[in-house]
Amino acid sequence: MWGIYRGLTVVLEEGLREIIVETDFTMAEELLTKGPPPNCPYRSIVEDLCHLIQRCSCTIQHKMREANQCADKVAKMGANQSDFLVVVEEPLVEVRSQILADMLGVAYRRL
């Protein structure tokens, strides 16, 4: 949820609109499209995210991890870095071949 939040703040700072957020976290997609239940422990961040989503005309979509190997690899790389935020302007060398595979719709088996 924090990754989606920070990503949307960067999107808004850059003046981008009509964004599609793809997540493999089913609960995030459900909370952000239906809203949080009253007893949700993530209620405040979900409500903040809902406001950000409205400001940038954002769509949330659930995608299986296997459907976007590039995003999965970048997320793992991000989890292992010490900086609070890293914004890249061009695809990382480590994922360029994966981007091409994702664009071509290469199928992956779920492990």
Biopython code that builds the backbone (N, CA, C, O; Angstrom):
import numpy as np
from Bio.PDB.StructureBuilder import StructureBuilder

atoms = [
    (1, "MET", "N", (0.829, -1.194, 0.000)),
    (1, "MET", "CA", (0.000, 0.000, 0.000)),
    (1, "MET", "C", (0.875, 1.260, 0.000)),
    (1, "MET", "O", (0.580, 2.240, -0.684)),
    (2, "TRP", "N", (1.966, 1.206, 0.790)),
    (2, "TRP", "CA", (2.845, 2.372, 0.824)),
    (2, "TRP", "C", (3.522, 2.591, -0.525)),
    (2, "TRP", "O", (3.755, 3.732, -0.927)),
    (3, "GLY", "N", (3.839, 1.503, -1.224)),
    (3, "GLY", "CA", (4.440, 1.635, -2.552)),
    (3, "GLY", "C", (3.490, 2.308, -3.535)),
    (3, "GLY", "O", (3.899, 3.163, -4.320)),
    (4, "ILE", "N", (2.229, 1.918, -3.485)),
    (4, "ILE", "CA", (1.222, 2.554, -4.349)),
    (4, "ILE", "C", (1.070, 4.021, -3.972)),
    (4, "ILE", "O", (0.996, 4.890, -4.841)),
    (5, "TYR", "N", (1.025, 4.286, -2.682)),
    (5, "TYR", "CA", (0.884, 5.669, -2.198)),
    (5, "TYR", "C", (2.037, 6.536, -2.700)),
    (5, "TYR", "O", (1.825, 7.607, -3.267)),
    (6, "ARG", "N", (3.254, 6.057, -2.482)),
    (6, "ARG", "CA", (4.423, 6.863, -2.873)),
    (6, "ARG", "C", (4.482, 7.013, -4.391)),
    (6, "ARG", "O", (4.829, 8.077, -4.904)),
    (7, "GLY", "N", (4.141, 5.938, -5.104)),
    (7, "GLY", "CA", (4.131, 6.018, -6.565)),
    (7, "GLY", "C", (3.151, 7.051, -7.070)),
    (7, "GLY", "O", (3.463, 7.800, -7.995)),
    (8, "LEU", "N", (1.959, 7.104, -6.475)),
    (8, "LEU", "CA", (0.960, 8.086, -6.908)),
    (8, "LEU", "C", (1.371, 9.508, -6.559)),
    (8, "LEU", "O", (1.060, 10.438, -7.302)),
    (9, "THR", "N", (2.062, 9.692, -5.442)),
    (9, "THR", "CA", (2.533, 11.050, -5.124)),
    (9, "THR", "C", (3.567, 11.512, -6.139)),
    (9, "THR", "O", (3.587, 12.681, -6.524)),
    (10, "VAL", "N", (4.426, 10.596, -6.573)),
    (10, "VAL", "CA", (5.412, 10.943, -7.609)),
    (10, "VAL", "C", (4.695, 11.263, -8.917)),
    (10, "VAL", "O", (5.047, 12.225, -9.601)),
    (11, "VAL", "N", (3.698, 10.468, -9.263)),
    (11, "VAL", "CA", (2.912, 10.693, -10.483)),
    (11, "VAL", "C", (2.290, 12.088, -10.463)),
    (11, "VAL", "O", (2.362, 12.823, -11.448)),
    (12, "LEU", "N", (1.683, 12.441, -9.342)),
    (12, "LEU", "CA", (1.046, 13.763, -9.234)),
    (12, "LEU", "C", (2.074, 14.885, -9.282)),
    (12, "LEU", "O", (1.823, 15.922, -9.896)),
    (13, "GLU", "N", (3.225, 14.696, -8.646)),
    (13, "GLU", "CA", (4.283, 15.710, -8.686)),
    (13, "GLU", "C", (4.780, 15.939, -10.108)),
    (13, "GLU", "O", (5.160, 17.054, -10.466)),
    (14, "GLU", "N", (4.777, 14.886, -10.917)),
    (14, "GLU", "CA", (5.227, 14.987, -12.303)),
    (14, "GLU", "C", (4.132, 15.495, -13.236)),
    (14, "GLU", "O", (4.388, 15.739, -14.415)),
    (15, "GLY", "N", (2.918, 15.655, -12.718)),
    (15, "GLY", "CA", (1.820, 16.164, -13.521)),
    (15, "GLY", "C", (1.204, 15.136, -14.458)),
    (15, "GLY", "O", (0.532, 15.493, -15.425)),
    (16, "LEU", "N", (1.432, 13.870, -14.173)),
    (16, "LEU", "CA", (0.886, 12.818, -15.023)),
    (16, "LEU", "C", (-0.563, 12.527, -14.652)),
    (16, "LEU", "O", (-0.962, 12.715, -13.503)),
    (17, "ARG", "N", (-1.341, 12.075, -15.608)),
    (17, "ARG", "CA", (-2.749, 11.758, -15.388)),
    (17, "ARG", "C", (-3.091, 10.462, -16.103)),
    (17, "ARG", "O", (-2.286, 9.926, -16.865)),
    (18, "GLU", "N", (-4.288, 9.969, -15.850)),
    (18, "GLU", "CA", (-4.785, 8.742, -16.470)),
    (18, "GLU", "C", (-3.786, 7.595, -16.301)),
    (18, "GLU", "O", (-3.262, 7.057, -17.275)),
    (19, "ILE", "N", (-3.545, 7.247, -15.071)),
    (19, "ILE", "CA", (-2.564, 6.239, -14.689)),
    (19, "ILE", "C", (-3.250, 4.897, -14.434)),
    (19, "ILE", "O", (-4.358, 4.855, -13.898)),
    (20, "ILE", "N", (-2.600, 3.816, -14.812)),
    (20, "ILE", "CA", (-3.067, 2.471, -14.480)),
    (20, "ILE", "C", (-2.055, 1.879, -13.502)),
    (20, "ILE", "O", (-0.871, 1.754, -13.816)),
    (21, "VAL", "N", (-2.534, 1.520, -12.319)),
    (21, "VAL", "CA", (-1.693, 0.870, -11.318)),
    (21, "VAL", "C", (-2.012, -0.615, -11.353)),
    (21, "VAL", "O", (-3.161, -1.018, -11.169)),
    (22, "GLU", "N", (-0.996, -1.419, -11.589)),
    (22, "GLU", "CA", (-1.164, -2.865, -11.570)),
    (22, "GLU", "C", (-0.508, -3.401, -10.307)),
    (22, "GLU", "O", (0.646, -3.088, -10.013)),
    (23, "THR", "N", (-1.251, -4.211, -9.565)),
    (23, "THR", "CA", (-0.724, -4.780, -8.333)),
    (23, "THR", "C", (-1.054, -6.259, -8.249)),
    (23, "THR", "O", (-2.108, -6.702, -8.705)),
    (24, "ASP", "N", (-0.134, -7.019, -7.659)),
    (24, "ASP", "CA", (-0.426, -8.437, -7.440)),
    (24, "ASP", "C", (-1.007, -8.661, -6.044)),
    (24, "ASP", "O", (-1.241, -9.799, -5.637)),
    (25, "PHE", "N", (-1.234, -7.580, -5.323)),
    (25, "PHE", "CA", (-1.801, -7.632, -3.975)),
    (25, "PHE", "C", (-3.320, -7.481, -4.093)),
    (25, "PHE", "O", (-3.838, -6.368, -4.173)),
    (26, "THR", "N", (-4.020, -8.606, -4.101)),
    (26, "THR", "CA", (-5.466, -8.618, -4.309)),
    (26, "THR", "C", (-6.199, -7.706, -3.337)),
    (26, "THR", "O", (-7.136, -7.008, -3.723)),
    (27, "MET", "N", (-5.778, -7.711, -2.086)),
    (27, "MET", "CA", (-6.456, -6.901, -1.078)),
    (27, "MET", "C", (-6.334, -5.409, -1.396)),
    (27, "MET", "O", (-7.277, -4.654, -1.159)),
    (28, "ALA", "N", (-5.200, -4.979, -1.923)),
    (28, "ALA", "CA", (-5.032, -3.564, -2.268)),
    (28, "ALA", "C", (-6.045, -3.161, -3.323)),
    (28, "ALA", "O", (-6.706, -2.130, -3.196)),
    (29, "GLU", "N", (-6.168, -3.970, -4.361)),
    (29, "GLU", "CA", (-7.116, -3.663, -5.429)),
    (29, "GLU", "C", (-8.539, -3.605, -4.874)),
    (29, "GLU", "O", (-9.311, -2.717, -5.233)),
    (30, "GLU", "N", (-8.881, -4.538, -4.010)),
    (30, "GLU", "CA", (-10.227, -4.574, -3.433)),
    (30, "GLU", "C", (-10.489, -3.374, -2.519)),
    (30, "GLU", "O", (-11.543, -2.744, -2.606)),
    (31, "LEU", "N", (-9.533, -3.060, -1.648)),
    (31, "LEU", "CA", (-9.704, -1.927, -0.729)),
    (31, "LEU", "C", (-9.811, -0.607, -1.481)),
    (31, "LEU", "O", (-10.587, 0.269, -1.101)),
    (32, "LEU", "N", (-9.032, -0.468, -2.547)),
    (32, "LEU", "CA", (-9.004, 0.802, -3.271)),
    (32, "LEU", "C", (-10.191, 0.976, -4.215)),
    (32, "LEU", "O", (-10.540, 2.106, -4.555)),
    (33, "THR", "N", (-10.809, -0.105, -4.639)),
    (33, "THR", "CA", (-11.974, 0.031, -5.507)),
    (33, "THR", "C", (-13.277, 0.056, -4.711)),
    (33, "THR", "O", (-14.222, 0.749, -5.090)),
    (34, "LYS", "N", (-13.332, -0.688, -3.621)),
    (34, "LYS", "CA", (-14.559, -0.750, -2.821)),
    (34, "LYS", "C", (-14.520, 0.129, -1.578)),
    (34, "LYS", "O", (-15.561, 0.414, -0.985)),
    (35, "GLY", "N", (-13.329, 0.560, -1.182)),
    (35, "GLY", "CA", (-13.183, 1.339, 0.047)),
    (35, "GLY", "C", (-12.968, 0.424, 1.244)),
    (35, "GLY", "O", (-13.333, -0.751, 1.207)),
    (36, "PRO", "N", (-12.376, 0.963, 2.301)),
    (36, "PRO", "CA", (-12.071, 0.124, 3.465)),
    (36, "PRO", "C", (-13.298, -0.101, 4.346)),
    (36, "PRO", "O", (-14.139, 0.789, 4.474)),
    (37, "PRO", "N", (-13.407, -1.287, 4.955)),
    (37, "PRO", "CA", (-14.471, -1.491, 5.936)),
    (37, "PRO", "C", (-14.169, -0.677, 7.191)),
    (37, "PRO", "O", (-13.026, -0.266, 7.389)),
    (38, "PRO", "N", (-15.160, -0.435, 8.039)),
    (38, "PRO", "CA", (-14.956, 0.415, 9.225)),
    (38, "PRO", "C", (-13.827, -0.034, 10.148)),
    (38, "PRO", "O", (-13.166, 0.808, 10.755)),
    (39, "ASN", "N", (-13.593, -1.322, 10.267)),
    (39, "ASN", "CA", (-12.572, -1.810, 11.201)),
    (39, "ASN", "C", (-11.238, -2.126, 10.530)),
    (39, "ASN", "O", (-10.408, -2.822, 11.116)),
    (40, "CYS", "N", (-11.021, -1.640, 9.341)),
    (40, "CYS", "CA", (-9.803, -1.936, 8.577)),
    (40, "CYS", "C", (-8.578, -1.269, 9.220)),
    (40, "CYS", "O", (-8.592, -0.061, 9.456)),
    (41, "PRO", "N", (-7.516, -2.046, 9.505)),
    (41, "PRO", "CA", (-6.315, -1.453, 10.098)),
    (41, "PRO", "C", (-5.580, -0.517, 9.140)),
    (41, "PRO", "O", (-4.751, 0.283, 9.572)),
    (42, "TYR", "N", (-5.876, -0.609, 7.849)),
    (42, "TYR", "CA", (-5.225, 0.237, 6.843)),
    (42, "TYR", "C", (-6.116, 1.398, 6.425)),
    (42, "TYR", "O", (-5.854, 2.044, 5.410)),
    (43, "ARG", "N", (-7.143, 1.666, 7.177)),
    (43, "ARG", "CA", (-8.173, 2.634, 6.786)),
    (43, "ARG", "C", (-7.612, 3.999, 6.385)),
    (43, "ARG", "O", (-8.006, 4.540, 5.351)),
    (44, "SER", "N", (-6.709, 4.562, 7.172)),
    (44, "SER", "CA", (-6.243, 5.926, 6.862)),
    (44, "SER", "C", (-5.436, 5.973, 5.568)),
    (44, "SER", "O", (-5.621, 6.891, 4.769)),
    (45, "ILE", "N", (-4.548, 5.009, 5.341)),
    (45, "ILE", "CA", (-3.780, 5.037, 4.091)),
    (45, "ILE", "C", (-4.686, 4.739, 2.897)),
    (45, "ILE", "O", (-4.493, 5.308, 1.822)),
    (46, "VAL", "N", (-5.670, 3.857, 3.070)),
    (46, "VAL", "CA", (-6.606, 3.561, 1.979)),
    (46, "VAL", "C", (-7.404, 4.816, 1.624)),
    (46, "VAL", "O", (-7.587, 5.119, 0.445)),
    (47, "GLU", "N", (-7.873, 5.538, 2.623)),
    (47, "GLU", "CA", (-8.628, 6.764, 2.351)),
    (47, "GLU", "C", (-7.755, 7.805, 1.661)),
    (47, "GLU", "O", (-8.207, 8.469, 0.728)),
    (48, "ASP", "N", (-6.498, 7.956, 2.114)),
    (48, "ASP", "CA", (-5.578, 8.881, 1.449)),
    (48, "ASP", "C", (-5.333, 8.459, 0.004)),
    (48, "ASP", "O", (-5.303, 9.296, -0.898)),
    (49, "LEU", "N", (-5.158, 7.163, -0.210)),
    (49, "LEU", "CA", (-4.952, 6.660, -1.564)),
    (49, "LEU", "C", (-6.164, 6.914, -2.448)),
    (49, "LEU", "O", (-6.015, 7.266, -3.618)),
    (50, "CYS", "N", (-7.338, 6.742, -1.910)),
    (50, "CYS", "CA", (-8.558, 6.993, -2.692)),
    (50, "CYS", "C", (-8.617, 8.446, -3.157)),
    (50, "CYS", "O", (-9.057, 8.720, -4.273)),
    (51, "HIS", "N", (-8.177, 9.380, -2.312)),
    (51, "HIS", "CA", (-8.134, 10.789, -2.717)),
    (51, "HIS", "C", (-7.101, 11.009, -3.823)),
    (51, "HIS", "O", (-7.358, 11.742, -4.778)),
    (52, "LEU", "N", (-5.928, 10.372, -3.692)),
    (52, "LEU", "CA", (-4.902, 10.504, -4.729)),
    (52, "LEU", "C", (-5.390, 9.911, -6.048)),
    (52, "LEU", "O", (-5.149, 10.474, -7.115)),
    (53, "ILE", "N", (-6.076, 8.777, -5.969)),
    (53, "ILE", "CA", (-6.595, 8.123, -7.170)),
    (53, "ILE", "C", (-7.568, 9.038, -7.906)),
    (53, "ILE", "O", (-7.545, 9.113, -9.134)),
    (54, "GLN", "N", (-8.418, 9.730, -7.160)),
    (54, "GLN", "CA", (-9.368, 10.652, -7.786)),
    (54, "GLN", "C", (-8.655, 11.827, -8.438)),
    (54, "GLN", "O", (-9.086, 12.313, -9.483)),
    (55, "ARG", "N", (-7.565, 12.288, -7.827)),
    (55, "ARG", "CA", (-6.849, 13.448, -8.358)),
    (55, "ARG", "C", (-6.120, 13.154, -9.663)),
    (55, "ARG", "O", (-5.899, 14.063, -10.463)),
    (56, "CYS", "N", (-5.745, 11.899, -9.888)),
    (56, "CYS", "CA", (-4.968, 11.609, -11.099)),
    (56, "CYS", "C", (-5.699, 10.661, -12.050)),
    (56, "CYS", "O", (-5.068, 10.071, -12.926)),
    (57, "SER", "N", (-6.991, 10.506, -11.898)),
    (57, "SER", "CA", (-7.771, 9.637, -12.784)),
    (57, "SER", "C", (-7.129, 8.254, -12.896)),
    (57, "SER", "O", (-6.916, 7.747, -13.997)),
    (58, "CYS", "N", (-6.832, 7.666, -11.777)),
    (58, "CYS", "CA", (-6.109, 6.410, -11.707)),
    (58, "CYS", "C", (-7.050, 5.214, -11.706)),
    (58, "CYS", "O", (-8.134, 5.260, -11.125)),
    (59, "THR", "N", (-6.621, 4.149, -12.362)),
    (59, "THR", "CA", (-7.332, 2.880, -12.358)),
    (59, "THR", "C", (-6.453, 1.851, -11.664)),
    (59, "THR", "O", (-5.250, 1.785, -11.919)),
    (60, "ILE", "N", (-7.048, 1.050, -10.790)),
    (60, "ILE", "CA", (-6.320, -0.005, -10.096)),
    (60, "ILE", "C", (-6.708, -1.335, -10.709)),
    (60, "ILE", "O", (-7.893, -1.626, -10.869)),
    (61, "GLN", "N", (-5.716, -2.146, -11.054)),
    (61, "GLN", "CA", (-5.978, -3.458, -11.644)),
    (61, "GLN", "C", (-5.154, -4.516, -10.935)),
    (61, "GLN", "O", (-3.990, -4.295, -10.601)),
    (62, "HIS", "N", (-5.768, -5.667, -10.709)),
    (62, "HIS", "CA", (-5.029, -6.793, -10.152)),
    (62, "HIS", "C", (-4.380, -7.566, -11.291)),
    (62, "HIS", "O", (-5.028, -7.878, -12.290)),
    (63, "LYS", "N", (-3.116, -7.866, -11.138)),
    (63, "LYS", "CA", (-2.374, -8.681, -12.097)),
    (63, "LYS", "C", (-1.606, -9.733, -11.304)),
    (63, "LYS", "O", (-0.998, -9.428, -10.277)),
    (64, "MET", "N", (-1.637, -10.943, -11.775)),
    (64, "MET", "CA", (-0.832, -11.977, -11.139)),
    (64, "MET", "C", (0.641, -11.611, -11.303)),
    (64, "MET", "O", (1.038, -11.022, -12.308)),
    (65, "ARG", "N", (1.423, -11.958, -10.325)),
    (65, "ARG", "CA", (2.853, -11.657, -10.361)),
    (65, "ARG", "C", (3.492, -12.170, -11.648)),
    (65, "ARG", "O", (4.364, -11.515, -12.220)),
    (66, "GLU", "N", (3.060, -13.331, -12.093)),
    (66, "GLU", "CA", (3.620, -13.920, -13.304)),
    (66, "GLU", "C", (3.291, -13.102, -14.548)),
    (66, "GLU", "O", (3.980, -13.228, -15.561)),
    (67, "ALA", "N", (2.264, -12.275, -14.494)),
    (67, "ALA", "CA", (1.861, -11.469, -15.646)),
    (67, "ALA", "C", (2.726, -10.232, -15.823)),
    (67, "ALA", "O", (2.665, -9.580, -16.865)),
    (68, "ASN", "N", (3.526, -9.901, -14.827)),
    (68, "ASN", "CA", (4.406, -8.748, -14.941)),
    (68, "ASN", "C", (5.704, -9.028, -14.191)),
    (68, "ASN", "O", (5.934, -8.514, -13.096)),
    (69, "GLN", "N", (6.534, -9.845, -14.799)),
    (69, "GLN", "CA", (7.802, -10.243, -14.194)),
    (69, "GLN", "C", (8.716, -9.046, -13.953)),
    (69, "GLN", "O", (9.489, -9.039, -12.995)),
    (70, "CYS", "N", (8.634, -8.040, -14.811)),
    (70, "CYS", "CA", (9.479, -6.855, -14.670)),
    (70, "CYS", "C", (9.163, -6.116, -13.372)),
    (70, "CYS", "O", (10.065, -5.795, -12.598)),
    (71, "ALA", "N", (7.891, -5.851, -13.142)),
    (71, "ALA", "CA", (7.499, -5.147, -11.913)),
    (71, "ALA", "C", (7.876, -5.957, -10.687)),
    (71, "ALA", "O", (8.302, -5.389, -9.681)),
    (72, "ASP", "N", (7.729, -7.270, -10.753)),
    (72, "ASP", "CA", (8.089, -8.132, -9.631)),
    (72, "ASP", "C", (9.586, -8.026, -9.339)),
    (72, "ASP", "O", (9.989, -7.936, -8.179)),
    (73, "LYS", "N", (10.402, -8.035, -10.380)),
    (73, "LYS", "CA", (11.853, -7.935, -10.195)),
    (73, "LYS", "C", (12.250, -6.574, -9.629)),
    (73, "LYS", "O", (13.085, -6.497, -8.728)),
    (74, "VAL", "N", (11.657, -5.500, -10.150)),
    (74, "VAL", "CA", (11.973, -4.156, -9.653)),
    (74, "VAL", "C", (11.534, -4.007, -8.192)),
    (74, "VAL", "O", (12.236, -3.384, -7.396)),
    (75, "ALA", "N", (10.381, -4.574, -7.840)),
    (75, "ALA", "CA", (9.911, -4.522, -6.450)),
    (75, "ALA", "C", (10.888, -5.232, -5.522)),
    (75, "ALA", "O", (11.183, -4.738, -4.433)),
    (76, "LYS", "N", (11.388, -6.383, -5.945)),
    (76, "LYS", "CA", (12.367, -7.107, -5.128)),
    (76, "LYS", "C", (13.658, -6.316, -4.997)),
    (76, "LYS", "O", (14.271, -6.287, -3.930)),
    (77, "MET", "N", (14.073, -5.671, -6.091)),
    (77, "MET", "CA", (15.277, -4.842, -6.032)),
    (77, "MET", "C", (15.059, -3.677, -5.061)),
    (77, "MET", "O", (15.955, -3.335, -4.288)),
    (78, "GLY", "N", (13.879, -3.074, -5.101)),
    (78, "GLY", "CA", (13.571, -1.955, -4.214)),
    (78, "GLY", "C", (13.552, -2.354, -2.759)),
    (78, "GLY", "O", (13.963, -1.580, -1.894)),
    (79, "ALA", "N", (13.078, -3.562, -2.479)),
    (79, "ALA", "CA", (13.033, -4.037, -1.093)),
    (79, "ALA", "C", (14.431, -4.236, -0.524)),
    (79, "ALA", "O", (14.618, -4.225, 0.693)),
    (80, "ASN", "N", (15.403, -4.416, -1.396)),
    (80, "ASN", "CA", (16.769, -4.659, -0.945)),
    (80, "ASN", "C", (17.669, -3.429, -0.995)),
    (80, "ASN", "O", (18.874, -3.547, -0.772)),
    (81, "GLN", "N", (17.121, -2.265, -1.278)),
    (81, "GLN", "CA", (17.948, -1.056, -1.325)),
    (81, "GLN", "C", (17.679, -0.205, -0.090)),
    (81, "GLN", "O", (16.604, -0.284, 0.506)),
    (82, "SER", "N", (18.647, 0.598, 0.285)),
    (82, "SER", "CA", (18.548, 1.351, 1.545)),
    (82, "SER", "C", (17.981, 2.763, 1.391)),
    (82, "SER", "O", (17.590, 3.372, 2.387)),
    (83, "ASP", "N", (17.926, 3.293, 0.180)),
    (83, "ASP", "CA", (17.396, 4.637, -0.024)),
    (83, "ASP", "C", (15.890, 4.651, 0.181)),
    (83, "ASP", "O", (15.212, 3.672, -0.129)),
    (84, "PHE", "N", (15.361, 5.751, 0.700)),
    (84, "PHE", "CA", (13.921, 5.886, 0.940)),
    (84, "PHE", "C", (13.139, 5.846, -0.361)),
    (84, "PHE", "O", (12.084, 5.216, -0.440)),
    (85, "LEU", "N", (13.657, 6.519, -1.382)),
    (85, "LEU", "CA", (12.965, 6.580, -2.665)),
    (85, "LEU", "C", (13.988, 6.668, -3.785)),
    (85, "LEU", "O", (14.950, 7.432, -3.708)),
    (86, "VAL", "N", (13.768, 5.885, -4.816)),
    (86, "VAL", "CA", (14.597, 5.939, -6.015)),
    (86, "VAL", "C", (13.650, 6.093, -7.197)),
    (86, "VAL", "O", (12.757, 5.268, -7.395)),
    (87, "VAL", "N", (13.839, 7.130, -7.968)),
    (87, "VAL", "CA", (13.037, 7.354, -9.174)),
    (87, "VAL", "C", (13.968, 7.174, -10.359)),
    (87, "VAL", "O", (15.017, 7.813, -10.435)),
    (88, "VAL", "N", (13.584, 6.305, -11.283)),
    (88, "VAL", "CA", (14.408, 6.060, -12.463)),
    (88, "VAL", "C", (13.720, 6.657, -13.679)),
    (88, "VAL", "O", (12.499, 6.588, -13.820)),
    (89, "GLU", "N", (14.508, 7.230, -14.535)),
    (89, "GLU", "CA", (13.979, 7.867, -15.737)),
    (89, "GLU", "C", (13.931, 6.907, -16.920)),
    (89, "GLU", "O", (13.121, 7.089, -17.829)),
    (90, "GLU", "N", (14.783, 5.893, -16.920)),
    (90, "GLU", "CA", (14.834, 4.915, -17.998)),
    (90, "GLU", "C", (14.888, 3.524, -17.388)),
    (90, "GLU", "O", (15.292, 3.373, -16.235)),
    (91, "PRO", "N", (14.487, 2.508, -18.140)),
    (91, "PRO", "CA", (14.512, 1.143, -17.596)),
    (91, "PRO", "C", (15.903, 0.745, -17.115)),
    (91, "PRO", "O", (16.911, 1.057, -17.748)),
    (92, "LEU", "N", (15.931, 0.060, -15.999)),
    (92, "LEU", "CA", (17.192, -0.433, -15.455)),
    (92, "LEU", "C", (17.751, -1.530, -16.356)),
    (92, "LEU", "O", (16.995, -2.307, -16.939)),
    (93, "VAL", "N", (19.063, -1.588, -16.465)),
    (93, "VAL", "CA", (19.721, -2.603, -17.287)),
    (93, "VAL", "C", (19.274, -4.001, -16.856)),
    (93, "VAL", "O", (19.097, -4.886, -17.694)),
    (94, "GLU", "N", (19.094, -4.197, -15.552)),
    (94, "GLU", "CA", (18.743, -5.514, -15.012)),
    (94, "GLU", "C", (17.382, -6.025, -15.480)),
    (94, "GLU", "O", (17.116, -7.224, -15.399)),
    (95, "VAL", "N", (16.514, -5.132, -15.969)),
    (95, "VAL", "CA", (15.158, -5.562, -16.337)),
    (95, "VAL", "C", (14.791, -5.306, -17.800)),
    (95, "VAL", "O", (13.657, -5.570, -18.200)),
    (96, "ARG", "N", (15.704, -4.808, -18.584)),
    (96, "ARG", "CA", (15.366, -4.473, -19.976)),
    (96, "ARG", "C", (14.868, -5.678, -20.767)),
    (96, "ARG", "O", (13.890, -5.561, -21.505)),
    (97, "SER", "N", (15.517, -6.828, -20.630)),
    (97, "SER", "CA", (15.056, -8.005, -21.373)),
    (97, "SER", "C", (13.699, -8.469, -20.851)),
    (97, "SER", "O", (12.887, -8.996, -21.612)),
    (98, "GLN", "N", (13.452, -8.275, -19.565)),
    (98, "GLN", "CA", (12.173, -8.658, -18.979)),
    (98, "GLN", "C", (11.054, -7.748, -19.471)),
    (98, "GLN", "O", (9.929, -8.207, -19.672)),
    (99, "ILE", "N", (11.343, -6.478, -19.665)),
    (99, "ILE", "CA", (10.344, -5.544, -20.207)),
    (99, "ILE", "C", (9.896, -6.019, -21.585)),
    (99, "ILE", "O", (8.702, -6.043, -21.886)),
    (100, "LEU", "N", (10.851, -6.393, -22.408)),
    (100, "LEU", "CA", (10.516, -6.890, -23.742)),
    (100, "LEU", "C", (9.658, -8.149, -23.648)),
    (100, "LEU", "O", (8.675, -8.285, -24.377)),
    (101, "ALA", "N", (10.018, -9.060, -22.763)),
    (101, "ALA", "CA", (9.236, -10.296, -22.589)),
    (101, "ALA", "C", (7.811, -9.972, -22.128)),
    (101, "ALA", "O", (6.855, -10.573, -22.617)),
    (102, "ASP", "N", (7.662, -9.024, -21.189)),
    (102, "ASP", "CA", (6.334, -8.632, -20.723)),
    (102, "ASP", "C", (5.522, -8.009, -21.851)),
    (102, "ASP", "O", (4.326, -8.274, -21.981)),
    (103, "MET", "N", (6.179, -7.172, -22.673)),
    (103, "MET", "CA", (5.473, -6.537, -23.790)),
    (103, "MET", "C", (5.005, -7.572, -24.808)),
    (103, "MET", "O", (3.957, -7.405, -25.432)),
    (104, "LEU", "N", (5.774, -8.628, -24.974)),
    (104, "LEU", "CA", (5.434, -9.667, -25.944)),
    (104, "LEU", "C", (4.441, -10.682, -25.376)),
    (104, "LEU", "O", (3.957, -11.559, -26.092)),
    (105, "GLY", "N", (4.144, -10.549, -24.074)),
    (105, "GLY", "CA", (3.178, -11.455, -23.455)),
    (105, "GLY", "C", (3.703, -12.847, -23.189)),
    (105, "GLY", "O", (2.941, -13.813, -23.208)),
    (106, "VAL", "N", (5.004, -12.961, -22.939)),
    (106, "VAL", "CA", (5.596, -14.262, -22.646)),
    (106, "VAL", "C", (4.907, -14.843, -21.405)),
    (106, "VAL", "O", (4.764, -14.162, -20.389)),
    (107, "ALA", "N", (4.491, -16.088, -21.498)),
    (107, "ALA", "CA", (3.798, -16.747, -20.391)),
    (107, "ALA", "C", (4.803, -17.368, -19.420)),
    (107, "ALA", "O", (5.844, -17.885, -19.826)),
    (108, "TYR", "N", (4.469, -17.306, -18.136)),
    (108, "TYR", "CA", (5.302, -17.890, -17.099)),
    (108, "TYR", "C", (4.447, -18.824, -16.267)),
    (108, "TYR", "O", (3.269, -18.558, -16.027)),
    (109, "ARG", "N", (5.038, -19.904, -15.836)),
    (109, "ARG", "CA", (4.343, -20.839, -14.974)),
    (109, "ARG", "C", (4.364, -20.332, -13.552)),
    (109, "ARG", "O", (5.370, -19.803, -13.078)),
    (110, "ARG", "N", (3.254, -20.496, -12.884)),
    (110, "ARG", "CA", (3.166, -20.110, -11.478)),
    (110, "ARG", "C", (3.824, -21.184, -10.645)),
    (110, "ARG", "O", (3.511, -22.367, -10.783)),
    (111, "LEU", "N", (4.731, -20.778, -9.785)),
    (111, "LEU", "CA", (5.448, -21.744, -8.933)),
    (111, "LEU", "C", (4.750, -21.950, -7.613)),
    (111, "LEU", "O", (5.218, -22.728, -6.782)),
]
sb = StructureBuilder()
sb.init_structure("model")
sb.init_model(0)
sb.init_chain("A")
sb.init_seg("    ")
for serial, (resi, resn, name, xyz) in enumerate(atoms, 1):
    if name == "N":
        sb.init_residue(resn, " ", resi, " ")
    sb.init_atom(name, np.array(xyz, "f"), 0.0, 1.0, " ", f" {name:<3s}", serial, name[0])
structure = sb.get_structure()
